[in-house]
Amino acid sequence: MQKVIVYTARPCGYCSAAKSLLSQLDIAFEELDLTGDATARQALIGQTGQRTVPQIFVGEVHVGGFTELRALHSAGKLIPLVQS
């Protein structure tokens, strides 16, 4: 089972949607809230090239944000990725 990490900030509707989808699918995840942590936010931007949250990782794979997470699930690829 791959570890799932969701980088979030407050307020963020897409972060809530991503966490809700993962919870509905019974996929355990670790949430790292970057609210007020400019250093961690810059590190995430350096790692992903993305300025927005959520940013979601499954193991070493950068899934992207909520839209990409939802698309991965709709394509039937999320659960296999998590279980790999």
Biopython code that builds the backbone (N, CA, C, O; Angstrom):
import numpy as np
from Bio.PDB.StructureBuilder import StructureBuilder

atoms = [
    (1, "MET", "N", (0.847, -1.183, 0.000)),
    (1, "MET", "CA", (0.000, 0.000, 0.000)),
    (1, "MET", "C", (0.891, 1.245, 0.000)),
    (1, "MET", "O", (1.779, 1.390, 0.840)),
    (2, "GLN", "N", (0.636, 2.131, -0.951)),
    (2, "GLN", "CA", (1.410, 3.363, -1.061)),
    (2, "GLN", "C", (0.907, 4.405, -0.058)),
    (2, "GLN", "O", (-0.288, 4.472, 0.229)),
    (3, "LYS", "N", (1.812, 5.201, 0.463)),
    (3, "LYS", "CA", (1.446, 6.293, 1.351)),
    (3, "LYS", "C", (0.890, 7.435, 0.511)),
    (3, "LYS", "O", (1.454, 7.779, -0.528)),
    (4, "VAL", "N", (-0.212, 8.020, 0.959)),
    (4, "VAL", "CA", (-0.837, 9.138, 0.265)),
    (4, "VAL", "C", (-0.650, 10.390, 1.130)),
    (4, "VAL", "O", (-0.978, 10.399, 2.316)),
    (5, "ILE", "N", (-0.119, 11.437, 0.510)),
    (5, "ILE", "CA", (0.084, 12.711, 1.201)),
    (5, "ILE", "C", (-0.674, 13.786, 0.447)),
    (5, "ILE", "O", (-0.575, 13.893, -0.775)),
    (6, "VAL", "N", (-1.439, 14.588, 1.194)),
    (6, "VAL", "CA", (-2.205, 15.686, 0.618)),
    (6, "VAL", "C", (-1.707, 16.982, 1.260)),
    (6, "VAL", "O", (-1.879, 17.201, 2.459)),
    (7, "TYR", "N", (-1.090, 17.830, 0.446)),
    (7, "TYR", "CA", (-0.661, 19.149, 0.901)),
    (7, "TYR", "C", (-1.842, 20.091, 0.753)),
    (7, "TYR", "O", (-2.435, 20.187, -0.321)),
    (8, "THR", "N", (-2.183, 20.781, 1.825)),
    (8, "THR", "CA", (-3.358, 21.643, 1.848)),
    (8, "THR", "C", (-3.004, 23.018, 2.412)),
    (8, "THR", "O", (-1.882, 23.257, 2.857)),
    (9, "ALA", "N", (-3.983, 23.905, 2.382)),
    (9, "ALA", "CA", (-3.931, 25.202, 3.054)),
    (9, "ALA", "C", (-5.380, 25.591, 3.345)),
    (9, "ALA", "O", (-6.307, 25.006, 2.785)),
    (10, "ARG", "N", (-5.573, 26.561, 4.206)),
    (10, "ARG", "CA", (-6.920, 27.011, 4.551)),
    (10, "ARG", "C", (-7.106, 28.451, 4.095)),
    (10, "ARG", "O", (-6.155, 29.229, 4.170)),
    (11, "PRO", "N", (-8.264, 28.832, 3.637)),
    (11, "PRO", "CA", (-9.382, 27.976, 3.219)),
    (11, "PRO", "C", (-9.134, 27.424, 1.820)),
    (11, "PRO", "O", (-8.460, 28.052, 1.004)),
    (12, "CYS", "N", (-9.679, 26.262, 1.557)),
    (12, "CYS", "CA", (-9.443, 25.628, 0.255)),
    (12, "CYS", "C", (-10.525, 24.587, -0.018)),
    (12, "CYS", "O", (-10.499, 23.489, 0.538)),
    (13, "GLY", "N", (-11.464, 24.944, -0.871)),
    (13, "GLY", "CA", (-12.550, 24.022, -1.223)),
    (13, "GLY", "C", (-12.063, 22.785, -1.946)),
    (13, "GLY", "O", (-12.578, 21.689, -1.725)),
    (14, "TYR", "N", (-11.063, 22.951, -2.820)),
    (14, "TYR", "CA", (-10.538, 21.795, -3.543)),
    (14, "TYR", "C", (-9.802, 20.843, -2.599)),
    (14, "TYR", "O", (-9.807, 19.630, -2.809)),
    (15, "CYS", "N", (-9.174, 21.390, -1.566)),
    (15, "CYS", "CA", (-8.513, 20.537, -0.561)),
    (15, "CYS", "C", (-9.562, 19.683, 0.150)),
    (15, "CYS", "O", (-9.378, 18.481, 0.338)),
    (16, "SER", "N", (-10.660, 20.323, 0.541)),
    (16, "SER", "CA", (-11.748, 19.593, 1.202)),
    (16, "SER", "C", (-12.321, 18.526, 0.289)),
    (16, "SER", "O", (-12.616, 17.418, 0.736)),
    (17, "ALA", "N", (-12.479, 18.851, -0.990)),
    (17, "ALA", "CA", (-13.022, 17.884, -1.948)),
    (17, "ALA", "C", (-12.084, 16.694, -2.113)),
    (17, "ALA", "O", (-12.540, 15.552, -2.175)),
    (18, "ALA", "N", (-10.788, 16.945, -2.184)),
    (18, "ALA", "CA", (-9.810, 15.857, -2.329)),
    (18, "ALA", "C", (-9.835, 14.948, -1.107)),
    (18, "ALA", "O", (-9.851, 13.724, -1.239)),
    (19, "LYS", "N", (-9.840, 15.543, 0.075)),
    (19, "LYS", "CA", (-9.869, 14.750, 1.306)),
    (19, "LYS", "C", (-11.165, 13.953, 1.398)),
    (19, "LYS", "O", (-11.164, 12.805, 1.844)),
    (20, "SER", "N", (-12.263, 14.561, 0.979)),
    (20, "SER", "CA", (-13.560, 13.875, 0.999)),
    (20, "SER", "C", (-13.555, 12.670, 0.058)),
    (20, "SER", "O", (-14.018, 11.592, 0.430)),
    (21, "LEU", "N", (-13.038, 12.848, -1.153)),
    (21, "LEU", "CA", (-12.981, 11.744, -2.105)),
    (21, "LEU", "C", (-12.129, 10.603, -1.563)),
    (21, "LEU", "O", (-12.529, 9.441, -1.631)),
    (22, "LEU", "N", (-10.967, 10.929, -1.031)),
    (22, "LEU", "CA", (-10.096, 9.879, -0.479)),
    (22, "LEU", "C", (-10.785, 9.156, 0.681)),
    (22, "LEU", "O", (-10.703, 7.933, 0.791)),
    (23, "SER", "N", (-11.457, 9.908, 1.534)),
    (23, "SER", "CA", (-12.168, 9.297, 2.665)),
    (23, "SER", "C", (-13.298, 8.396, 2.183)),
    (23, "SER", "O", (-13.491, 7.305, 2.719)),
    (24, "GLN", "N", (-14.048, 8.845, 1.171)),
    (24, "GLN", "CA", (-15.145, 8.031, 0.626)),
    (24, "GLN", "C", (-14.626, 6.715, 0.057)),
    (24, "GLN", "O", (-15.320, 5.699, 0.088)),
    (25, "LEU", "N", (-13.405, 6.741, -0.459)),
    (25, "LEU", "CA", (-12.802, 5.542, -1.050)),
    (25, "LEU", "C", (-12.040, 4.715, -0.015)),
    (25, "LEU", "O", (-11.397, 3.723, -0.358)),
    (26, "ASP", "N", (-12.114, 5.129, 1.255)),
    (26, "ASP", "CA", (-11.386, 4.460, 2.349)),
    (26, "ASP", "C", (-9.886, 4.405, 2.081)),
    (26, "ASP", "O", (-9.229, 3.408, 2.380)),
    (27, "ILE", "N", (-9.352, 5.487, 1.514)),
    (27, "ILE", "CA", (-7.912, 5.601, 1.286)),
    (27, "ILE", "C", (-7.350, 6.482, 2.386)),
    (27, "ILE", "O", (-7.685, 7.662, 2.486)),
    (28, "ALA", "N", (-6.494, 5.897, 3.210)),
    (28, "ALA", "CA", (-5.866, 6.651, 4.292)),
    (28, "ALA", "C", (-4.877, 7.640, 3.692)),
    (28, "ALA", "O", (-4.196, 7.337, 2.712)),
    (29, "PHE", "N", (-4.804, 8.830, 4.291)),
    (29, "PHE", "CA", (-3.878, 9.838, 3.794)),
    (29, "PHE", "C", (-3.348, 10.668, 4.953)),
    (29, "PHE", "O", (-3.953, 10.752, 6.023)),
    (30, "GLU", "N", (-2.205, 11.272, 4.702)),
    (30, "GLU", "CA", (-1.611, 12.206, 5.651)),
    (30, "GLU", "C", (-1.814, 13.594, 5.084)),
    (30, "GLU", "O", (-1.490, 13.844, 3.923)),
    (31, "GLU", "N", (-2.344, 14.494, 5.884)),
    (31, "GLU", "CA", (-2.543, 15.867, 5.451)),
    (31, "GLU", "C", (-1.428, 16.732, 6.011)),
    (31, "GLU", "O", (-1.153, 16.708, 7.211)),
    (32, "LEU", "N", (-0.794, 17.492, 5.142)),
    (32, "LEU", "CA", (0.217, 18.453, 5.561)),
    (32, "LEU", "C", (-0.304, 19.841, 5.222)),
    (32, "LEU", "O", (-0.333, 20.241, 4.058)),
    (33, "ASP", "N", (-0.718, 20.571, 6.260)),
    (33, "ASP", "CA", (-1.309, 21.899, 6.101)),
    (33, "ASP", "C", (-0.194, 22.938, 6.016)),
    (33, "ASP", "O", (0.584, 23.108, 6.954)),
    (34, "LEU", "N", (-0.129, 23.621, 4.891)),
    (34, "LEU", "CA", (0.923, 24.608, 4.652)),
    (34, "LEU", "C", (0.499, 26.032, 4.997)),
    (34, "LEU", "O", (1.237, 26.979, 4.722)),
    (35, "THR", "N", (-0.670, 26.194, 5.592)),
    (35, "THR", "CA", (-1.161, 27.520, 5.945)),
    (35, "THR", "C", (-0.134, 28.244, 6.814)),
    (35, "THR", "O", (0.248, 27.764, 7.881)),
    (36, "GLY", "N", (0.299, 29.394, 6.340)),
    (36, "GLY", "CA", (1.231, 30.213, 7.112)),
    (36, "GLY", "C", (2.667, 29.742, 7.090)),
    (36, "GLY", "O", (3.504, 30.337, 7.769)),
    (37, "ASP", "N", (2.993, 28.705, 6.345)),
    (37, "ASP", "CA", (4.360, 28.185, 6.296)),
    (37, "ASP", "C", (4.957, 28.454, 4.912)),
    (37, "ASP", "O", (4.936, 27.591, 4.034)),
    (38, "ALA", "N", (5.481, 29.649, 4.738)),
    (38, "ALA", "CA", (5.998, 30.071, 3.437)),
    (38, "ALA", "C", (7.173, 29.216, 2.978)),
    (38, "ALA", "O", (7.321, 28.967, 1.781)),
    (39, "THR", "N", (8.004, 28.768, 3.902)),
    (39, "THR", "CA", (9.158, 27.945, 3.540)),
    (39, "THR", "C", (8.712, 26.605, 2.968)),
    (39, "THR", "O", (9.221, 26.166, 1.937)),
    (40, "ALA", "N", (7.765, 25.956, 3.635)),
    (40, "ALA", "CA", (7.255, 24.668, 3.150)),
    (40, "ALA", "C", (6.518, 24.854, 1.826)),
    (40, "ALA", "O", (6.593, 23.993, 0.948)),
    (41, "ARG", "N", (5.813, 25.962, 1.678)),
    (41, "ARG", "CA", (5.088, 26.241, 0.435)),
    (41, "ARG", "C", (6.071, 26.395, -0.729)),
    (41, "ARG", "O", (5.834, 25.873, -1.819)),
    (42, "GLN", "N", (7.164, 27.108, -0.496)),
    (42, "GLN", "CA", (8.189, 27.288, -1.528)),
    (42, "GLN", "C", (8.842, 25.949, -1.880)),
    (42, "GLN", "O", (9.137, 25.692, -3.047)),
    (43, "ALA", "N", (9.065, 25.114, -0.897)),
    (43, "ALA", "CA", (9.654, 23.794, -1.142)),
    (43, "ALA", "C", (8.720, 22.956, -2.016)),
    (43, "ALA", "O", (9.176, 22.258, -2.921)),
    (44, "LEU", "N", (7.416, 23.026, -1.746)),
    (44, "LEU", "CA", (6.445, 22.278, -2.546)),
    (44, "LEU", "C", (6.417, 22.802, -3.983)),
    (44, "LEU", "O", (6.351, 22.016, -4.929)),
    (45, "ILE", "N", (6.466, 24.123, -4.149)),
    (45, "ILE", "CA", (6.504, 24.712, -5.490)),
    (45, "ILE", "C", (7.751, 24.244, -6.228)),
    (45, "ILE", "O", (7.695, 23.922, -7.415)),
    (46, "GLY", "N", (8.874, 24.206, -5.523)),
    (46, "GLY", "CA", (10.112, 23.718, -6.129)),
    (46, "GLY", "C", (10.024, 22.261, -6.547)),
    (46, "GLY", "O", (10.602, 21.866, -7.560)),
    (47, "GLN", "N", (9.307, 21.468, -5.778)),
    (47, "GLN", "CA", (9.177, 20.034, -6.052)),
    (47, "GLN", "C", (8.187, 19.749, -7.174)),
    (47, "GLN", "O", (8.412, 18.857, -7.992)),
    (48, "THR", "N", (7.083, 20.510, -7.215)),
    (48, "THR", "CA", (6.004, 20.194, -8.154)),
    (48, "THR", "C", (5.878, 21.184, -9.312)),
    (48, "THR", "O", (5.316, 20.856, -10.357)),
    (49, "GLY", "N", (6.400, 22.383, -9.123)),
    (49, "GLY", "CA", (6.201, 23.429, -10.116)),
    (49, "GLY", "C", (4.816, 24.054, -10.038)),
    (49, "GLY", "O", (4.469, 24.890, -10.871)),
    (50, "GLN", "N", (4.024, 23.661, -9.052)),
    (50, "GLN", "CA", (2.649, 24.134, -8.896)),
    (50, "GLN", "C", (2.538, 25.059, -7.695)),
    (50, "GLN", "O", (3.149, 24.815, -6.655)),
    (51, "ARG", "N", (1.756, 26.120, -7.844)),
    (51, "ARG", "CA", (1.553, 27.079, -6.761)),
    (51, "ARG", "C", (0.266, 26.830, -5.984)),
    (51, "ARG", "O", (0.060, 27.405, -4.916)),
    (52, "THR", "N", (-0.593, 25.981, -6.516)),
    (52, "THR", "CA", (-1.911, 25.772, -5.911)),
    (52, "THR", "C", (-1.920, 24.544, -5.005)),
    (52, "THR", "O", (-1.065, 23.664, -5.105)),
    (53, "VAL", "N", (-2.905, 24.515, -4.125)),
    (53, "VAL", "CA", (-3.178, 23.331, -3.311)),
    (53, "VAL", "C", (-4.604, 22.915, -3.611)),
    (53, "VAL", "O", (-5.418, 23.749, -4.006)),
    (54, "PRO", "N", (-4.920, 21.656, -3.433)),
    (54, "PRO", "CA", (-4.054, 20.621, -2.889)),
    (54, "PRO", "C", (-3.043, 20.134, -3.926)),
    (54, "PRO", "O", (-3.235, 20.274, -5.134)),
    (55, "GLN", "N", (-1.979, 19.568, -3.414)),
    (55, "GLN", "CA", (-1.040, 18.805, -4.224)),
    (55, "GLN", "C", (-0.987, 17.428, -3.574)),
    (55, "GLN", "O", (-0.774, 17.308, -2.367)),
    (56, "ILE", "N", (-1.180, 16.403, -4.377)),
    (56, "ILE", "CA", (-1.371, 15.056, -3.850)),
    (56, "ILE", "C", (-0.301, 14.133, -4.396)),
    (56, "ILE", "O", (-0.001, 14.127, -5.590)),
    (57, "PHE", "N", (0.263, 13.356, -3.492)),
    (57, "PHE", "CA", (1.272, 12.362, -3.841)),
    (57, "PHE", "C", (0.781, 10.989, -3.419)),
    (57, "PHE", "O", (0.222, 10.826, -2.335)),
    (58, "VAL", "N", (0.991, 10.010, -4.276)),
    (58, "VAL", "CA", (0.757, 8.607, -3.941)),
    (58, "VAL", "C", (2.121, 7.952, -4.057)),
    (58, "VAL", "O", (2.640, 7.751, -5.156)),
    (59, "GLY", "N", (2.698, 7.619, -2.897)),
    (59, "GLY", "CA", (4.081, 7.160, -2.901)),
    (59, "GLY", "C", (4.943, 8.279, -3.460)),
    (59, "GLY", "O", (4.865, 9.415, -2.991)),
    (60, "GLU", "N", (5.757, 7.973, -4.448)),
    (60, "GLU", "CA", (6.629, 8.962, -5.082)),
    (60, "GLU", "C", (5.962, 9.652, -6.275)),
    (60, "GLU", "O", (6.545, 10.552, -6.879)),
    (61, "VAL", "N", (4.753, 9.234, -6.610)),
    (61, "VAL", "CA", (4.058, 9.770, -7.786)),
    (61, "VAL", "C", (3.295, 11.036, -7.416)),
    (61, "VAL", "O", (2.447, 11.023, -6.524)),
    (62, "HIS", "N", (3.605, 12.132, -8.112)),
    (62, "HIS", "CA", (2.866, 13.376, -7.933)),
    (62, "HIS", "C", (1.619, 13.300, -8.805)),
    (62, "HIS", "O", (1.704, 13.381, -10.031)),
    (63, "VAL", "N", (0.466, 13.144, -8.169)),
    (63, "VAL", "CA", (-0.802, 13.022, -8.878)),
    (63, "VAL", "C", (-1.233, 14.377, -9.431)),
    (63, "VAL", "O", (-1.749, 14.458, -10.546)),
    (64, "GLY", "N", (-1.028, 15.423, -8.668)),
    (64, "GLY", "CA", (-1.485, 16.764, -9.034)),
    (64, "GLY", "C", (-2.486, 17.239, -8.002)),
    (64, "GLY", "O", (-2.355, 16.945, -6.814)),
    (65, "GLY", "N", (-3.493, 17.982, -8.464)),
    (65, "GLY", "CA", (-4.502, 18.512, -7.571)),
    (65, "GLY", "C", (-5.766, 17.678, -7.573)),
    (65, "GLY", "O", (-5.763, 16.518, -7.986)),
    (66, "PHE", "N", (-6.860, 18.293, -7.099)),
    (66, "PHE", "CA", (-8.118, 17.565, -7.000)),
    (66, "PHE", "C", (-8.616, 17.102, -8.362)),
    (66, "PHE", "O", (-9.071, 15.966, -8.501)),
    (67, "THR", "N", (-8.537, 17.959, -9.360)),
    (67, "THR", "CA", (-9.039, 17.606, -10.690)),
    (67, "THR", "C", (-8.336, 16.365, -11.226)),
    (67, "THR", "O", (-8.976, 15.473, -11.782)),
    (68, "GLU", "N", (-7.032, 16.312, -11.058)),
    (68, "GLU", "CA", (-6.263, 15.149, -11.516)),
    (68, "GLU", "C", (-6.575, 13.915, -10.684)),
    (68, "GLU", "O", (-6.634, 12.806, -11.216)),
    (69, "LEU", "N", (-6.777, 14.099, -9.374)),
    (69, "LEU", "CA", (-7.146, 12.983, -8.499)),
    (69, "LEU", "C", (-8.479, 12.393, -8.936)),
    (69, "LEU", "O", (-8.618, 11.175, -9.050)),
    (70, "ARG", "N", (-9.451, 13.253, -9.178)),
    (70, "ARG", "CA", (-10.774, 12.806, -9.609)),
    (70, "ARG", "C", (-10.698, 12.096, -10.963)),
    (70, "ARG", "O", (-11.345, 11.068, -11.163)),
    (71, "ALA", "N", (-9.911, 12.642, -11.888)),
    (71, "ALA", "CA", (-9.764, 12.021, -13.213)),
    (71, "ALA", "C", (-9.104, 10.648, -13.098)),
    (71, "ALA", "O", (-9.494, 9.706, -13.789)),
    (72, "LEU", "N", (-8.108, 10.539, -12.226)),
    (72, "LEU", "CA", (-7.435, 9.259, -12.008)),
    (72, "LEU", "C", (-8.426, 8.233, -11.478)),
    (72, "LEU", "O", (-8.426, 7.081, -11.911)),
    (73, "HIS", "N", (-9.270, 8.652, -10.539)),
    (73, "HIS", "CA", (-10.287, 7.753, -9.993)),
    (73, "HIS", "C", (-11.308, 7.367, -11.059)),
    (73, "HIS", "O", (-11.673, 6.198, -11.182)),
    (74, "SER", "N", (-11.767, 8.355, -11.828)),
    (74, "SER", "CA", (-12.762, 8.092, -12.876)),
    (74, "SER", "C", (-12.239, 7.123, -13.926)),
    (74, "SER", "O", (-13.005, 6.364, -14.518)),
    (75, "ALA", "N", (-10.930, 7.154, -14.154)),
    (75, "ALA", "CA", (-10.310, 6.252, -15.130)),
    (75, "ALA", "C", (-10.026, 4.871, -14.537)),
    (75, "ALA", "O", (-9.533, 3.984, -15.233)),
    (76, "GLY", "N", (-10.339, 4.689, -13.246)),
    (76, "GLY", "CA", (-10.108, 3.401, -12.602)),
    (76, "GLY", "C", (-8.653, 3.143, -12.252)),
    (76, "GLY", "O", (-8.250, 1.995, -12.061)),
    (77, "LYS", "N", (-7.861, 4.211, -12.166)),
    (77, "LYS", "CA", (-6.420, 4.044, -11.935)),
    (77, "LYS", "C", (-5.964, 4.432, -10.531)),
    (77, "LYS", "O", (-4.830, 4.136, -10.154)),
    (78, "LEU", "N", (-6.816, 5.084, -9.754)),
    (78, "LEU", "CA", (-6.400, 5.539, -8.422)),
    (78, "LEU", "C", (-6.180, 4.377, -7.466)),
    (78, "LEU", "O", (-5.119, 4.269, -6.852)),
    (79, "ILE", "N", (-7.168, 3.513, -7.337)),
    (79, "ILE", "CA", (-7.057, 2.391, -6.392)),
    (79, "ILE", "C", (-5.859, 1.503, -6.736)),
    (79, "ILE", "O", (-5.091, 1.165, -5.836)),
    (80, "PRO", "N", (-5.668, 1.112, -8.000)),
    (80, "PRO", "CA", (-4.485, 0.313, -8.324)),
    (80, "PRO", "C", (-3.167, 1.021, -7.991)),
    (80, "PRO", "O", (-2.207, 0.379, -7.565)),
    (81, "LEU", "N", (-3.123, 2.344, -8.187)),
    (81, "LEU", "CA", (-1.907, 3.093, -7.860)),
    (81, "LEU", "C", (-1.637, 3.045, -6.362)),
    (81, "LEU", "O", (-0.504, 2.829, -5.934)),
    (82, "VAL", "N", (-2.680, 3.246, -5.574)),
    (82, "VAL", "CA", (-2.531, 3.217, -4.111)),
    (82, "VAL", "C", (-2.137, 1.822, -3.644)),
    (82, "VAL", "O", (-1.349, 1.684, -2.708)),
    (83, "GLN", "N", (-2.669, 0.800, -4.276)),
    (83, "GLN", "CA", (-2.421, -0.581, -3.838)),
    (83, "GLN", "C", (-1.102, -1.150, -4.372)),
    (83, "GLN", "O", (-0.687, -2.232, -3.958)),
    (84, "SER", "N", (-0.441, -0.432, -5.287)),
    (84, "SER", "CA", (0.794, -0.969, -5.880)),
    (84, "SER", "C", (1.955, -0.957, -4.918)),
    (84, "SER", "O", (3.057, -1.376, -5.273)),
]
sb = StructureBuilder()
sb.init_structure("model")
sb.init_model(0)
sb.init_chain("A")
sb.init_seg("    ")
for serial, (resi, resn, name, xyz) in enumerate(atoms, 1):
    if name == "N":
        sb.init_residue(resn, " ", resi, " ")
    sb.init_atom(name, np.array(xyz, "f"), 0.0, 1.0, " ", f" {name:<3s}", serial, name[0])
structure = sb.get_structure()
